[in-house]
Amino acid sequence: MPIQTGEELFLSLLSDCHGREQHMAQFWDQLSQNVQDPDVRNIISVRAYLTKQDASNIEKCFQILGKQPSQPNTQFYQGMADNFRRQFDSIQHPGMKALYALWAIRTFQNWSIGEYMGLTAMAEVAGNRAVTNLLEHTLADKVDFVETTRDWFRDTVRQSIGARAAGRAA
């Protein structure tokens, strides 16, 4: 369906974001079952839970707007997730699998942050304060998740790569 107005564009992008959040919640749930490191598994499980909450926030946005989500275009994210799964499955070392899973979370989160920044700006310009607040809340959740896991991610990288490098030097 052709998009002719700013509202139609916003609703289309919001629908895509909703579909992506639903898809990614399932992806994180599946991934957490395939990671052996309990700390990484826990982080992935938390991300799955928060992603389900994010999808619920978008559903509330649609309720406020009195609209229904349209058919989302999630091909890009499905392709990214499929590529990630193939790479993840090819990694043999459990520590490297955990590191790659953390990398995936950060990659998807950073992309998602950009999406929510755009959606929040659009909702604000449209003057819908309730929708803007819900989107800002979800954006803050994603930024907080990236910030609170930053040091932990770096420590995991140092440990994983440092251990592998030390093993080669011995």
ROSE-4610 file (N, C-alpha, C; in Angstrom, 1 decimal, always signed):
// ROSE-4610
residu = [M/M/M/P/P/P/I/I/I/Q/Q/Q/T/T/T/G/G/G/E/E/E/E/E/E/L/L/L/F/F/F/L/L/L/S/S/S/L/L/L/L/L/L/S/S/S/D/D/D/C/C/C/H/H/H/G/G/G/R/R/R/E/E/E/Q/Q/Q/H/H/H/M/M/M/A/A/A/Q/Q/Q/F/F/F/W/W/W/D/D/D/Q/Q/Q/L/L/L/S/S/S/Q/Q/Q/N/N/N/V/V/V/Q/Q/Q/D/D/D/P/P/P/D/D/D/V/V/V/R/R/R/N/N/N/I/I/I/I/I/I/S/S/S/V/V/V/R/R/R/A/A/A/Y/Y/Y/L/L/L/T/T/T/K/K/K/Q/Q/Q/D/D/D/A/A/A/S/S/S/N/N/N/I/I/I/E/E/E/K/K/K/C/C/C/F/F/F/Q/Q/Q/I/I/I/L/L/L/G/G/G/K/K/K/Q/Q/Q/P/P/P/S/S/S/Q/Q/Q/P/P/P/N/N/N/T/T/T/Q/Q/Q/F/F/F/Y/Y/Y/Q/Q/Q/G/G/G/M/M/M/A/A/A/D/D/D/N/N/N/F/F/F/R/R/R/R/R/R/Q/Q/Q/F/F/F/D/D/D/S/S/S/I/I/I/Q/Q/Q/H/H/H/P/P/P/G/G/G/M/M/M/K/K/K/A/A/A/L/L/L/Y/Y/Y/A/A/A/L/L/L/W/W/W/A/A/A/I/I/I/R/R/R/T/T/T/F/F/F/Q/Q/Q/N/N/N/W/W/W/S/S/S/I/I/I/G/G/G/E/E/E/Y/Y/Y/M/M/M/G/G/G/L/L/L/T/T/T/A/A/A/M/M/M/A/A/A/E/E/E/V/V/V/A/A/A/G/G/G/N/N/N/R/R/R/A/A/A/V/V/V/T/T/T/N/N/N/L/L/L/L/L/L/E/E/E/H/H/H/T/T/T/L/L/L/A/A/A/D/D/D/K/K/K/V/V/V/D/D/D/F/F/F/V/V/V/E/E/E/T/T/T/T/T/T/R/R/R/D/D/D/W/W/W/F/F/F/R/R/R/D/D/D/T/T/T/V/V/V/R/R/R/Q/Q/Q/S/S/S/I/I/I/G/G/G/A/A/A/R/R/R/A/A/A/A/A/A/G/G/G/R/R/R/A/A/A/A/A/A]
num = [1/1/1/2/2/2/3/3/3/4/4/4/5/5/5/6/6/6/7/7/7/8/8/8/9/9/9/10/10/10/11/11/11/12/12/12/13/13/13/14/14/14/15/15/15/16/16/16/17/17/17/18/18/18/19/19/19/20/20/20/21/21/21/22/22/22/23/23/23/24/24/24/25/25/25/26/26/26/27/27/27/28/28/28/29/29/29/30/30/30/31/31/31/32/32/32/33/33/33/34/34/34/35/35/35/36/36/36/37/37/37/38/38/38/39/39/39/40/40/40/41/41/41/42/42/42/43/43/43/44/44/44/45/45/45/46/46/46/47/47/47/48/48/48/49/49/49/50/50/50/51/51/51/52/52/52/53/53/53/54/54/54/55/55/55/56/56/56/57/57/57/58/58/58/59/59/59/60/60/60/61/61/61/62/62/62/63/63/63/64/64/64/65/65/65/66/66/66/67/67/67/68/68/68/69/69/69/70/70/70/71/71/71/72/72/72/73/73/73/74/74/74/75/75/75/76/76/76/77/77/77/78/78/78/79/79/79/80/80/80/81/81/81/82/82/82/83/83/83/84/84/84/85/85/85/86/86/86/87/87/87/88/88/88/89/89/89/90/90/90/91/91/91/92/92/92/93/93/93/94/94/94/95/95/95/96/96/96/97/97/97/98/98/98/99/99/99/100/100/100/101/101/101/102/102/102/103/103/103/104/104/104/105/105/105/106/106/106/107/107/107/108/108/108/109/109/109/110/110/110/111/111/111/112/112/112/113/113/113/114/114/114/115/115/115/116/116/116/117/117/117/118/118/118/119/119/119/120/120/120/121/121/121/122/122/122/123/123/123/124/124/124/125/125/125/126/126/126/127/127/127/128/128/128/129/129/129/130/130/130/131/131/131/132/132/132/133/133/133/134/134/134/135/135/135/136/136/136/137/137/137/138/138/138/139/139/139/140/140/140/141/141/141/142/142/142/143/143/143/144/144/144/145/145/145/146/146/146/147/147/147/148/148/148/149/149/149/150/150/150/151/151/151/152/152/152/153/153/153/154/154/154/155/155/155/156/156/156/157/157/157/158/158/158/159/159/159/160/160/160/161/161/161/162/162/162/163/163/163/164/164/164/165/165/165/166/166/166/167/167/167/168/168/168/169/169/169/170/170/170]
x = [+0.9/+0.0/+0.9/+0.7/+1.5/+1.3/+2.4/+2.4/+2.3/+1.3/+1.1/+1.2/+1.1/+1.1/+2.2/+2.5/+3.4/+2.8/+1.5/+0.9/+1.0/+0.8/+0.9/+2.3/+3.3/+4.7/+5.0/+4.5/+4.8/+4.1/+2.9/+2.2/+2.9/+3.4/+4.1/+5.4/+6.2/+7.4/+7.2/+6.1/+5.7/+5.3/+4.6/+4.2/+5.5/+6.4/+7.7/+8.4/+8.5/+9.2/+8.5/+7.2/+6.4/+6.7/+6.7/+6.9/+8.3/+9.3/+10.7/+10.8/+10.2/+10.3/+9.7/+8.6/+8.0/+9.0/+9.5/+10.5/+11.7/+12.3/+13.5/+13.3/+12.1/+11.9/+12.0/+11.4/+11.6/+13.0/+13.7/+15.1/+15.9/+15.8/+16.5/+16.2/+14.9/+14.6/+15.3/+15.3/+15.9/+17.4/+18.0/+19.5/+19.9/+19.1/+19.5/+19.6/+18.9/+18.9/+20.2/+20.9/+22.0/+23.4/+23.3/+24.6/+24.8/+26.1/+26.4/+26.8/+27.4/+27.8/+26.6/+26.4/+25.2/+25.0/+26.1/+25.9/+25.4/+25.9/+25.5/+24.1/+23.8/+22.4/+21.4/+21.8/+21.0/+20.7/+21.8/+21.7/+20.7/+20.9/+20.0/+18.6/+18.4/+17.0/+16.4/+17.2/+16.7/+16.3/+17.2/+16.9/+15.6/+15.4/+14.1/+12.9/+13.0/+11.9/+11.7/+12.7/+12.6/+12.0/+12.4/+11.9/+10.4/+10.0/+8.5/+7.8/+8.4/+7.8/+7.8/+8.8/+8.9/+7.8/+7.5/+6.4/+5.1/+5.0/+3.7/+3.6/+4.6/+4.6/+4.1/+4.6/+4.1/+2.7/+2.2/+0.8/+0.0/+0.5/-0.2/-0.3/+0.8/+0.8/-0.3/-0.4/-1.5/-2.9/-3.0/-4.3/-4.6/-3.6/-3.8/-4.2/-3.5/-3.8/-5.1/-5.7/-6.9/-6.7/-5.5/-5.1/-4.7/-4.6/-4.0/-2.7/-1.8/-0.5/-0.8/-0.1/-0.2/+0.8/+0.7/+1.7/+3.1/+3.9/+5.3/+6.2/+7.2/+8.3/+9.5/+9.7/+10.8/+11.8/+11.8/+12.8/+14.2/+14.5/+15.9/+16.3/+15.5/+15.8/+15.9/+15.0/+15.0/+16.3/+16.7/+17.9/+19.1/+19.1/+20.2/+20.2/+19.1/+19.0/+19.4/+19.0/+19.4/+20.9/+21.5/+22.9/+23.7/+23.1/+23.7/+23.7/+22.5/+22.4/+23.4/+23.6/+24.6/+26.0/+26.3/+27.7/+27.8/+26.8/+26.8/+27.0/+26.3/+26.4/+27.7/+28.4/+29.8/+30.9/+30.6/+31.6/+31.6/+32.8/+33.0/+33.2/+34.0/+34.4/+33.2/+32.8/+31.7/+31.9/+33.1/+33.4/+33.3/+33.7/+33.5/+32.0/+31.3/+29.8/+29.2/+29.6/+29.0/+29.4/+30.6/+31.1/+30.3/+30.1/+29.4/+28.0/+27.3/+26.0/+25.9/+26.9/+26.9/+27.0/+27.9/+28.1/+26.8/+26.0/+24.7/+23.7/+23.7/+22.8/+23.1/+24.4/+24.8/+24.5/+24.7/+24.5/+23.0/+22.1/+20.7/+20.2/+20.7/+20.3/+20.6/+21.8/+22.2/+21.3/+21.0/+20.1/+18.7/+18.2/+16.9/+16.9/+18.0/+18.0/+17.8/+18.4/+18.2/+16.7/+16.1/+14.7/+13.8/+14.0/+13.2/+13.5/+14.7/+15.0/+14.1/+14.1/+13.3/+11.8/+11.3/+9.9/+9.5/+10.3/+10.0/+9.9/+10.9/+10.8/+9.6/+9.2/+8.0/+6.7/+6.6/+5.5/+5.4/+6.6/+6.7/+6.2/+6.7/+6.3/+4.8/+4.2/+2.8/+2.0/+2.7/+2.0/+1.3/+1.6/+1.0/+1.9/+1.6/+2.5/+2.5/+1.3/+1.3/+2.1/+2.0/+2.8/+4.3/+4.6/+6.0/+6.5/+5.8/+6.3/+6.6/+5.6/+5.9/+7.1/+7.3/+8.4/+9.7/+9.7/+10.8/+11.2/+10.2/+10.5/+11.2/+10.7/+11.3/+12.7/+12.9/+14.2/+15.2/+14.7/+15.6/+16.0/+15.0/+15.3/+16.5/+16.4/+17.4/+18.8/+18.8/+20.0/+20.6/+19.8/+20.2/+20.8/+20.2/+20.7/+22.1/+22.3/+23.6/+24.6/+24.3/+25.2/+25.5/+24.6/+24.8/+25.6/+25.5/+26.3/+27.6/+27.9/+29.2/+30.4/+30.6/+31.8/+31.8/+30.7/+30.6/+31.0/+30.5/+30.9/+32.4/+32.9/+34.4/+35.2/+34.8/+35.5/+35.4/+34.2/+34.1/+35.0/+35.0/+35.9/+37.4/+37.8/+39.2/+39.5/+38.5/+38.7/+38.8/+37.8/+37.7/+38.9/+39.2/+40.3/+41.6/+41.7/+43.0/+43.3/+42.3/+42.5/+42.9/+42.3/+42.7/+44.1/+44.5/+45.8/+46.8/+46.5/+47.5/+47.7/+46.6/+46.7/+47.6/+47.6/+48.4/+49.9/+50.1/+51.5/+52.2/+51.4/+52.0/+52.6]
y = [-1.2/+0.0/+1.2/+2.2/+3.4/+4.2/+4.8/+5.7/+7.1/+7.9/+9.2/+10.3/+10.0/+11.0/+10.6/+11.6/+11.4/+10.4/+10.4/+9.5/+8.1/+7.9/+6.6/+6.0/+6.9/+6.5/+6.1/+6.9/+6.6/+5.2/+5.0/+3.8/+2.6/+2.8/+1.7/+1.3/+2.4/+2.1/+1.5/+2.0/+1.5/+0.0/-0.3/-1.7/-2.6/-2.1/-2.8/-3.0/-2.0/-2.1/-3.2/-3.1/-4.1/-5.5/-5.7/-7.1/-7.5/-6.6/-6.9/-7.3/-6.5/-6.8/-8.2/-8.6/-9.9/-11.0/-10.7/-11.7/-11.8/-10.7/-10.7/-11.4/-11.2/-11.9/-13.4/-13.9/-15.4/-15.7/-14.9/-15.1/-15.2/-14.2/-14.2/-15.4/-15.8/-17.0/-18.2/-18.4/-19.6/-19.5/-18.3/-18.2/-18.5/-18.1/-18.3/-19.8/-20.6/-22.1/-22.7/-22.0/-22.5/-22.0/-21.2/-20.6/-21.3/-21.8/-22.5/-21.7/-20.5/-19.6/-19.1/-19.4/-19.0/-17.5/-16.7/-15.3/-14.7/-15.2/-14.8/-15.2/-16.5/-17.0/-16.1/-15.7/-14.8/-13.5/-12.9/-11.6/-11.7/-12.8/-13.0/-13.2/-13.9/-14.1/-12.8/-12.0/-10.6/-9.8/-9.9/-9.1/-9.6/-10.9/-11.5/-10.9/-10.9/-10.4/-8.9/-8.2/-6.7/-6.5/-7.3/-7.2/-7.4/-8.4/-8.7/-7.5/-6.8/-5.6/-4.5/-4.4/-3.4/-3.6/-4.8/-5.1/-4.7/-5.0/-4.6/-3.1/-2.3/-0.9/-0.4/-1.0/-0.6/-0.9/-2.1/-2.4/-1.3/-0.8/+0.3/+1.5/+1.8/+3.0/+2.9/+1.7/+1.5/+1.7/+1.2/+1.4/+2.9/+3.6/+5.0/+5.7/+5.3/+5.9/+5.4/+4.4/+3.8/+3.1/+2.5/+1.9/+0.5/-0.3/-1.6/-1.7/-2.5/-2.6/-3.2/-2.7/-3.3/-4.5/-5.1/-6.2/-5.7/-6.2/-5.6/-6.1/-5.3/-5.8/-6.1/-7.3/-7.8/-8.6/-8.5/-9.3/-8.9/-7.7/-7.3/-7.9/-7.8/-8.4/-9.9/-10.5/-12.0/-12.4/-11.7/-12.0/-11.8/-10.8/-10.6/-11.7/-12.1/-13.2/-14.5/-14.8/-16.0/-16.0/-14.9/-14.9/-15.1/-14.5/-14.6/-16.1/-16.8/-18.2/-19.1/-18.8/-19.6/-19.4/-18.2/-17.9/-18.5/-18.3/-18.8/-20.4/-21.0/-22.5/-23.0/-22.1/-22.5/-22.3/-21.6/-21.4/-22.6/-23.2/-24.4/-24.2/-23.1/-22.9/-22.2/-22.8/-22.2/-20.8/-20.4/-19.0/-18.1/-18.5/-17.7/-17.6/-18.6/-18.6/-17.5/-17.6/-16.6/-15.2/-15.0/-13.7/-13.2/-14.1/-13.8/-13.4/-14.1/-13.9/-12.4/-12.1/-10.7/-9.7/-10.0/-9.1/-8.9/-9.9/-9.9/-9.0/-9.2/-8.3/-6.9/-6.5/-5.1/-4.6/-5.4/-5.0/-4.7/-5.7/-5.5/-4.3/-4.2/-3.1/-1.7/-1.6/-0.3/+0.1/-0.9/-0.6/-0.2/-0.9/-0.7/+0.7/+1.1/+2.5/+3.5/+3.4/+4.3/+4.3/+3.2/+3.1/+3.9/+3.6/+4.3/+5.8/+6.2/+7.7/+8.3/+7.7/+8.2/+8.2/+7.1/+7.0/+8.0/+8.2/+9.1/+10.5/+10.9/+12.2/+12.4/+11.4/+11.5/+11.7/+10.9/+11.0/+12.4/+12.9/+14.2/+15.3/+15.3/+16.3/+16.2/+15.0/+14.8/+15.3/+15.5/+16.1/+15.1/+13.8/+12.8/+12.4/+13.1/+13.0/+11.6/+10.9/+9.6/+8.6/+8.6/+7.7/+8.1/+9.4/+9.8/+9.3/+9.4/+8.9/+7.4/+6.6/+5.2/+4.8/+5.5/+5.3/+5.7/+6.9/+7.3/+6.3/+5.8/+4.8/+3.6/+3.1/+1.9/+2.3/+3.4/+3.9/+3.9/+4.5/+4.6/+3.2/+2.2/+0.8/+0.3/+0.5/+0.0/+0.6/+1.9/+2.6/+2.2/+2.1/+1.6/+0.2/-0.7/-2.0/-2.0/-1.2/-1.2/-0.6/+0.5/+1.1/+0.2/-0.5/-1.3/-2.6/-3.0/-4.2/-3.9/-2.6/-2.2/-2.7/-2.5/-2.9/-4.5/-5.1/-6.5/-7.1/-6.5/-7.0/-6.9/-5.7/-5.5/-6.5/-6.8/-7.8/-9.2/-9.5/-10.8/-10.9/-9.8/-9.8/-10.0/-9.3/-9.4/-10.8/-11.4/-12.7/-13.8/-13.7/-14.7/-14.6/-13.4/-13.2/-13.3/-12.8/-13.0/-14.4/-15.2/-16.6/-17.4/-17.0/-17.7/-17.3/-16.0/-15.6/-16.2/-16.3/-16.9/-18.4/-19.1/-20.5/-20.7/-19.7/-19.8/-19.5/-18.6/-18.3/-19.4/-20.2/-21.3/-22.4]
z = [+0.0/+0.0/+0.0/-0.9/-1.0/+0.3/+0.7/+1.9/+1.4/+1.8/+1.3/+2.4/+3.6/+4.7/+5.7/+6.5/+7.7/+8.7/+8.9/+9.8/+9.3/+8.0/+7.4/+7.5/+7.3/+7.4/+8.9/+9.8/+11.2/+11.6/+11.2/+11.5/+10.8/+9.6/+8.9/+9.7/+10.1/+10.8/+12.2/+12.8/+14.1/+14.0/+12.9/+12.7/+12.4/+11.6/+11.4/+12.7/+13.5/+14.8/+15.7/+15.7/+16.5/+16.0/+14.7/+14.2/+14.5/+14.5/+14.8/+16.2/+17.1/+18.6/+18.8/+18.2/+18.4/+17.9/+16.7/+16.1/+17.0/+17.5/+18.3/+19.6/+20.2/+21.5/+21.4/+20.3/+20.0/+19.8/+19.0/+18.7/+20.0/+20.9/+22.1/+23.0/+23.0/+23.8/+23.3/+22.0/+21.3/+21.6/+21.4/+21.6/+23.0/+24.0/+25.4/+25.7/+25.0/+25.2/+24.6/+23.7/+23.0/+23.5/+24.5/+25.1/+26.4/+26.5/+27.8/+28.9/+28.7/+29.8/+30.5/+31.8/+32.6/+32.6/+32.7/+32.8/+31.5/+30.4/+29.1/+28.8/+29.2/+29.1/+29.8/+31.0/+31.8/+31.1/+30.6/+29.9/+28.7/+28.0/+26.8/+27.2/+28.3/+28.8/+29.3/+29.9/+30.3/+29.1/+28.0/+26.8/+26.2/+26.2/+25.7/+26.4/+27.7/+28.6/+28.3/+28.2/+28.0/+26.5/+25.6/+24.2/+24.2/+24.9/+25.0/+25.6/+26.6/+27.2/+26.1/+25.3/+24.3/+23.3/+22.9/+21.9/+22.6/+23.9/+24.6/+24.6/+24.8/+24.7/+23.4/+22.3/+21.0/+20.8/+21.3/+21.2/+21.9/+23.1/+23.8/+22.9/+22.2/+21.3/+20.3/+19.7/+18.7/+19.3/+20.6/+21.3/+21.5/+21.9/+22.1/+20.8/+19.7/+18.4/+17.8/+18.4/+17.8/+16.5/+16.3/+15.1/+15.3/+14.3/+14.3/+13.6/+14.0/+13.2/+11.9/+10.9/+9.5/+9.4/+8.3/+8.1/+8.1/+9.1/+9.2/+8.1/+7.8/+6.9/+7.8/+8.1/+9.0/+8.2/+6.9/+6.1/+6.5/+6.7/+7.1/+8.4/+9.4/+10.7/+10.6/+9.9/+9.8/+9.1/+8.1/+7.4/+8.3/+9.1/+10.1/+11.1/+11.6/+12.6/+12.0/+10.7/+10.1/+9.9/+9.4/+9.3/+10.6/+11.6/+13.0/+13.4/+13.2/+13.6/+12.8/+11.5/+10.8/+11.3/+11.6/+12.1/+13.5/+14.4/+15.7/+15.7/+14.8/+14.7/+14.2/+13.5/+13.0/+14.0/+15.1/+16.1/+17.1/+17.3/+18.0/+19.5/+19.9/+21.3/+22.0/+23.2/+23.9/+24.4/+24.7/+25.1/+24.0/+22.8/+21.6/+21.2/+21.4/+21.1/+22.0/+23.3/+24.3/+23.8/+23.5/+23.0/+21.8/+20.8/+19.6/+19.9/+20.9/+21.3/+21.9/+22.7/+23.3/+22.2/+21.2/+20.1/+19.4/+19.2/+18.5/+19.2/+20.5/+21.3/+21.1/+21.2/+21.1/+19.7/+18.7/+17.3/+17.1/+17.5/+17.4/+18.2/+19.4/+20.3/+19.7/+19.2/+18.6/+17.4/+16.6/+15.5/+16.0/+17.0/+17.6/+18.2/+18.9/+19.5/+18.4/+17.2/+16.1/+15.7/+15.6/+15.2/+16.2/+17.5/+18.5/+18.6/+18.3/+18.2/+17.2/+16.0/+14.9/+15.2/+15.7/+16.1/+17.1/+18.1/+19.2/+18.7/+17.8/+17.2/+16.4/+15.6/+14.8/+15.7/+16.8/+17.7/+18.3/+18.7/+19.3/+18.4/+17.2/+16.2/+15.9/+15.9/+15.7/+16.9/+18.0/+19.2/+20.1/+19.9/+20.7/+21.9/+23.0/+24.2/+24.8/+24.8/+25.4/+24.6/+23.3/+22.5/+22.6/+22.6/+22.7/+24.0/+25.1/+26.4/+26.4/+25.8/+25.7/+24.9/+23.8/+22.9/+23.6/+24.3/+25.1/+26.2/+26.8/+27.9/+27.3/+26.2/+25.5/+25.0/+24.5/+24.1/+25.2/+26.4/+27.6/+28.0/+28.0/+28.4/+27.5/+26.2/+25.3/+25.6/+25.7/+26.0/+27.3/+28.3/+29.6/+29.6/+28.8/+28.7/+28.1/+27.0/+26.4/+27.3/+28.0/+29.0/+30.1/+30.7/+31.9/+31.5/+30.3/+29.9/+29.3/+29.1/+28.4/+29.1/+30.4/+31.1/+31.1/+31.4/+31.4/+30.1/+29.0/+27.6/+27.4/+27.7/+27.6/+28.4/+29.6/+30.4/+29.8/+29.3/+28.6/+27.4/+26.6/+25.5/+25.9/+26.9/+27.4/+27.9/+28.6/+29.1/+28.0/+27.1/+26.0/+25.1/+24.6/+23.7/+24.4/+25.6/+26.3/+26.6/+27.0/+27.3/+26.0/+24.9/+23.6/+23.2/+23.4/+23.0/+23.9/+25.2/+26.2/+25.8/+25.4/+25.0/+23.8/+22.8/+21.6/+22.0/+23.0/+23.3/+24.1/+24.8/+25.6/+24.8]
